[in-house]
């Protein structure tokens, strides 16, 4: 029965800041954050950030201001070709 408030008619609000990041497996993502790339490739986060700063113009990096994203497939191909990072 309607009690005079509209709260029960409205859908519950959810926190949109979390989006669905946890629902998409890392291996299905096109771009990875430095943290995700560190976990995925088993490379230290500091080493990855240093590597990104030294290779700013590589095709496997996507820069959004100061934030770096790793293009997963292209970075996988690059990693397969090198011996030392």
C-alpha positions in Angstrom: 0.0 0.0 0.0 1.2 3.5 -0.8 2.2 5.3 2.4 2.6 8.8 0.9 6.3 8.7 0.2 7.9 8.1 -3.2 11.0 6.4 -1.9 9.6 3.0 -2.3 8.7 3.7 -6.0 12.2 4.9 -6.9 14.9 2.5 -7.8 17.8 2.2 -5.4 20.8 4.4 -6.2 24.1 2.7 -6.9 27.6 4.1 -6.7 28.5 4.8 -10.3 32.2 5.4 -9.5 33.0 1.7 -9.3 31.4 1.1 -12.8 31.8 -2.6 -13.8 35.6 -2.8 -13.6 35.5 -6.0 -11.5 33.2 -7.7 -13.9 35.5 -7.5 -17.0 38.4 -9.9 -16.8 41.8 -8.3 -17.4 42.5 -10.6 -20.3 39.4 -9.2 -22.1 40.3 -5.5 -21.6 41.7 -3.5 -24.5 43.6 -1.1 -22.3 45.1 -1.7 -18.9 46.0 0.8 -16.2 49.6 0.6 -14.8 48.3 -1.3 -11.8 46.3 -3.8 -13.9 49.3 -4.2 -16.3 51.6 -4.9 -13.3 49.4 -7.6 -12.1 48.7 -9.1 -15.6 52.3 -9.1 -16.7 53.9 -9.8 -13.3 56.1 -6.7 -13.6 56.5 -4.3 -10.7 54.4 -1.1 -10.8 57.4 1.2 -10.4 59.3 -0.6 -13.2 56.3 -0.3 -15.5 55.9 3.4 -14.8 59.6 4.0 -15.4 59.4 2.0 -18.6 56.4 4.0 -19.8 58.2 7.3 -19.1 61.3 6.1 -21.0 59.1 4.9 -24.0 56.5 7.7 -24.2 56.1 7.4 -28.0 55.6 3.7 -28.3 52.5 2.4 -30.0 51.5 0.2 -27.0 51.0 3.2 -24.7 48.0 5.5 -24.5 48.4 8.7 -22.6 45.6 10.7 -21.1 47.3 13.7 -19.5 49.8 12.2 -17.1 47.9 8.9 -16.9 49.3 6.0 -18.9 47.3 3.1 -20.2 48.9 0.0 -21.8 47.3 -1.4 -24.9 47.2 -5.0 -23.8 47.7 -6.9 -27.1 50.4 -4.6 -28.4 52.3 -4.6 -25.1 52.1 -8.5 -25.1 53.6 -8.5 -28.6 56.3 -6.1 -27.5 57.1 -8.1 -24.3 57.4 -11.3 -26.4 60.2 -9.7 -28.5 62.4 -8.4 -25.8 64.5 -10.2 -23.1 65.0 -7.4 -20.6 62.6 -4.8 -19.3 
